[in-house]
């Protein structure tokens, strides 16, 4: 039986250049190992405490199967981490840091007599560090896992924290209980896993807080899109970049003054005037959905308002027309957080989205949509069907 994680189920706004470069370097190093007798010079000897070989040993491998196995696990976790960290030099330093911790830990274990002083090589310690860092920085992100047994196979999704506990936990148990680890440097695996998590805990807590909201929304969106639609979800980094570009355009002198006027109207609860100003500025027939979403995000920064609900209806209308129903549910829930009695732009879609909300595990969204239908909708919505749906799912 094979259980193999192979990618993170998050969209990436830009290619993880350092991750790909690291993989390429490892492949080139192994090619040179096969062409020239350099393997012994790259290995780390635990009694040497050589910092250069602490790094070179991580990039060297015993054979192609050793390399490919490490790279598959590496690419399952590392690309999303590189994008989340958003700093190439810091990302490189983290890999260096884990390499040093892994080698030093191995040397200590040999020094105290718990392991034989065999030379070591391989990227698995750094890979385990990426798994440990994933458990801290993006614990709820889903990892695609391939399962194969004889003639049966399946792909499923597992949260990063579950895989971290499984892999690091099993290696920790083996390190504490087994007498013979074979050719596997279990100490390197365990040290790498804990080094990755602890690095995040002590030095990336601010970065985690900065990306938590975007990451949570990305995870929720990917779940909705996977369950109810095939349209690609906008990534957490992509949406941030789109928002940044939109803000930069608005910071132009004329636009800045205009948005200042809208802000004054919204914060003074003159929402009708604010909506009128927006209608003057924006061509709603030509605006694309991402522009609506960026405008919603901008006005959301000012707090709850009728203006925000109006923009929310436009976003939902656009998403519904594009059949991006999962993402529409996300905005319906956002609008309901402002006003539980929020009404959809098209009343005829009320029953549809109520059923969809129930199927996607959001019964409160459904309840808010079909609550008191006689008073809110009159003959515009099938009252009997609303009541039947309410009773069927126990929302009454």
Secondary structure, 3 states (H helix, E strand, C coil): CEEEEEEECCCCCCCCHHHHHHHHHHHHHHHHHHHCCCHHHHCECCCCCCHHHHHHHHHCCCCHHHHHHHHHHHHHHHHHHHHHHCCHHHHHHHHHHHHHHHHHHHHHHHHCCCCCCCCECCCHHHHHHHHHHHHHHCCCCEEEEEEEECCEEEEEEEEHHHHHHHHHHHHHHHHHHCCCCCCCCHHHHHHHHHHHHHHHHHHCHHHHHHHHHHHHHHHHHHHHHHHHCCCCCCCHHHHHHHHHHHHHHHCCHHHHHHHHHHHHHHHCCCHHHHHHHHHHHCCCCCCCHHHHHHHHHHHHCCCCCHHHHHHHHHHHHHHHHCCCHHHHHHHHHHHHHHCCCCCCCCHHHHHHHHHHHHHCCCHHHHHHHHCCHHHHHHHHCCHHHHHHHHHHCCCC
